[in-house]
Amino acid sequence: MTIRFSTNNLTPESGAPQDALIVTRFEQDHLFAGKTIKYLSFSF
């Protein structure tokens, strides 16, 4: 397994791929509550 990208706080400044930066309604609610979004992208 190869980790392609990992972050504990997904923001445009985190250097994440563009497709990871599309914010869903669930993510908006999560961010509005003051929480962070963890993100992990990997391949086999």
N, C-alpha and C positions, 0 to 999 in steps of 0.2 A: 504494500500500500504506500502511495506517495501523497504527502500532504501538499496541496497546491496553494492554499491560502487559509490562514487562520487568524481570527481576531476576537478579542473579548468585548469590543465596542465597535460595532459596524456603523461607520459614518463615511461620507464622501472623502474625508481626509485620511481614512485608514488605508487607502490604496487598494481597495477591493475591486474585483471585476465589475464592469458596468451592470451586468445582469443581476448581481447581488444587491445593487443599490436601489432596486425597484421596491418601494415601500408599500406593503399591503395594509389594509385597514387594521388587521390584528397587530401589526408592527407599530402602526401609528398609536393605537391605544396603549401598547406596551411602553413606547417612548414617552407618551403623555403622562404615564404613571411614574416617570422618573427612572425607569429600568433601562438596562442596556441590552443590546442584541448581540448574542454570541454567534459566530459564523465559522463553519469549517467546510472546506472544499477538498476532496481527495479523489484519487483514482487508483485503480488496481493495476 
